[in-house]
Amino acid sequence: MNSISAWPLGPFSKLDDANPVLGPGEGMFHCPFLGQVKWEDRGICNPAAVVRDEKLYLIYRATGSAGFSRGISRLGLAWSDDGIHFERNPEPILYPEGGPWKDLEFGTGLQDPRIVETDDGKYVLTYALFDLHNCYLAVATSGDLFHWQKNGLAFEHALNGKYRQTWSKAGAIVCRREGSRMTATKINGKYWMYWGESEIYAATSDDLIHWTPVEMEVEAKKGVYLDEHNVWRERWRNGRMVLKPVITFRPGRLDGALVEAGPQALLTAHGILLICNGCNSGDPVLPPGAYSAGQVLFNPVDPTAVIGRTNFPFLTPLQSFELQGEIPNVCFASGLAYFRDQWWLYYGAAGRFIGVGVAKME
């Protein structure tokens, strides 16, 4: 594997004097299901980040006090001239409503966005729908960040719908940086995306909307079974195609309980860099169940092959707003932008706030 010191992005320094940069708000919204509600007064977190017209925009998950016990999640929009002080859109930009995905949306709503730009200046947003039973990765597109078209489930039609019901979320599309633009880029003729929770998988696409999960073949192997006479006999199980994990959780590490894709993946001179969020199980430095962030490097020729992985977190919960909240002990990295000649990494903190760290390197 590559030398760890050579390729990770950073180091990042939290802006402790400014953090948190966003918190719960008092905005009102007429929900199609619940009527007039405060849509972000419970908490906001897990933003996507993008630069447009020399402003930094965040698309964030917001929960209101109305609805189910933990509130309905909607996606809000805020923008800033300096990356620290934000103005908010008064209403959510994406939310549960009528239409073909109504039953999936009106569980806990729309969650955890990630964003990339296209070559022609459009935007592609991946986000999750959780219907209280299953989680579905969905895709939306926009030309201006304020108005969005929902395009449905990412894996709806792939492989004859084989993975439509598979738990899926956290879609981090591979992109390249051109100035402040983070533009989706093809590798071997396809767009690539990392996705998943607990383990991370990969998917490919021709159009950034319809995605096909990457599979691997499970080899045929010999096993035993009871026949009709209650006698154990040997038989061969046929090979089959299953999801190919590209990153797995590591007991005793920052990601010992699960690992989840963070912001959009970045094609660099060293390879494809992906910031990952891990839930701790076994790392004595972190509280049990704490969320922190690490980094992984993939082979740019084979985006499923890991060539580097950090063993220690670079973003951990330390401040009171990160340690106490809806979900305590959480720094969840999800928004990465190149703005004013430095990297800005936005993260959800304890399910109620958004914080930021910066790195002064390319």
Steps between C-alpha positions, in 0.01 A plus 500: 500500500603863451681681780229647723687829534496563125137493397239595768325834462585747773587541778167664585463750782158561648398865514426486872440875528225480237354153562228401480437698182133394476246373750124452538282770343149637538395489133136414423384279214165371376553125492274313250426242774517688830402857412692798641805381695838613627717287275849546649451582867602157630840485333704519180796285395690305231530762223618477142719790386551667161637829367296705250558859386768552768263401781512183706170314522394233749213260444425357841271258675251674728251355745193668641317446825177392327429151372652178622698478824829603335344741254477499122823565312503758221788650304577867557731742316736764639771713338797704610755751370767386747416136584408591858205741505197360317169623367225236483228431251176547697349170384649156427605431141414128511240339725240219514211566264253321278624303202645160417733500806245622755491177701880488525540868585242524772678277747770721639542713188806591291844463653877535460565671164823490295554718194713525184496727197475381139713612206217723376450676834207301637489338844437140604392430856487159664292463815331233707135413562415302814146364518542365856583156359761545230738767369511589128761706314333758272620759245390857421629754246503879481627789293509762778503320841160649592272298272535123479363214295468167676623216276410205720698218654859452389469121468134480393562330165853361532536128435121458467438667834720255691617763749194721525426378853863495612577738787683785326611852587799740497573532127847654451560556127858516370594845376797715401580849622525782246546822694207503741291260290470137609397336175388139456755318286500170316750222562527224242201652320267502802410727788576342837339532841579361843199430718384307800485479876666230711705407196570717196426384146547648152267569207538625142284714273483643149287802594546566877134413561465127436759297690609136493662351810834327448476126563739212559455130458478277804677180403321169494582296809423168656260476793281246676127462530239259635318295237148361524629207703663730757847405379777759466629518144748723319404731218640798308343844525501685170696823466295821514544874459484717813593856598874555513614675820785742429543613864400307810485596865801417717450371855705695749528808278313829459273313254463182703117505497440635149653710224305741278592712197553869568509787245550458126810295416791696354731395217850613600856446378528210745171325420133531593467646848190431708433645844314241706303519821542226755308394809739397774509155654819410680720807453579604860575861401139559389177448697305187400270585208675830422506613136825635357659520156788328321618481140541229236689501170390292201685398185397742220517217246292263713275711725409193709860437610620664824862616493505706822296539817557709812493320833420801716225764476579853386165645610364406843234636739662723763286811549177509700279545190660183355475299822141580601187500285251277323777245439795569734869467411465561127710675237355382167693636200280544193573831322830577326569815297802688363435865582730800534809290429445247774297190575188536713359187664154531651369245746189418696547524877287292737198523268432869578775719358742547211870564555790562263873437475742640243822380336741729319630248248393360163 
